[in-house]
Amino acid sequence: MVKRYGDFTAVAGIDFQIKTGEVFGLLGPNGAGKTTTVRMLCCTAPVTQGELLVRGMNVSANPRVIKSLLGVCPQDFNLDPDFSVLDNLLVYSRYFSIPKEEALRRANALLEQFAISSKAKNDIEELSGGQRRRLLLSRALINNPKILLLDEPTTGLDPQSRHKIWEEVQRLKAEGTTILLTTHYMEEAQLLCDRLVVIDAGKIIVQGSPSELIEKHLPGGGTLEDVFIKLTGRQLRE
């Protein structure tokens, strides 16, 4: 799979498969091509070359069906400031033709689940960074997605908020949700991912489970970040 923007190659020929019900990670530094890969998966950026299938369907031929199956939690805070916390979920639910009463039930349940129900009538500007991130995750789950795409879900969060997101990811995995997680946090990938690829400059440099990669490249012990340093000669976060 290749993605080019003019003369710039953002994704330079990557190949991977994600198994149903697993947490699959894209681990790499900023600018590695992780977000571009997510955009191709959710049908917002066309594939330049190669083939991309989601549940057996080509993203080029079946974008509407694929989008209905996905929940997307973007890296950026793209919540609508013109709507309250609750209305952000209700308006978004219309994209999936969810009946009003069912949408309200789901929205209230998600706000309760993510401990922000007390903020339902608040404006977005009144939320903390951690609360906004939990609202983004709530929005991504409003359509009961088969596949959840989490693009750098804990960037900029304090440790307590980060651990709350980790708990939710683990809970969703236990419920059978397939999750694609992009991150540049070694600890996050090592804790959450069943398998992952380490990507750099748009190319996969290694893939496997966290324990397999550490055992193969650092038999004496170490971390995923140590693996990255050994293979590239650079820090993961520069």
SULDA-V691788 format. One record per helix or strand. SS is the DSSP state (helix for helix, strand for strand). FROM is the first residue (numbers start at 1). TO is the last residue. If there is no record, write none. Layout:
ss: {SS:SS}
from: {FROM:FROM}
to: {TO:TO}
//
This chain:
ss: {strand:strand:strand:helix:strand:strand:strand:helix:strand:strand:helix:helix:helix:strand:helix:helix:strand:helix:strand:helix:strand:strand:helix:helix}
from: {2:8:23:34:49:53:57:63:70:84:85:100:117:123:124:129:147:159:178:186:195:203:210:224}
to: {5:12:27:41:49:54:58:69:73:84:96:113:119:123:126:141:151:174:183:192:200:208:217:232}
//
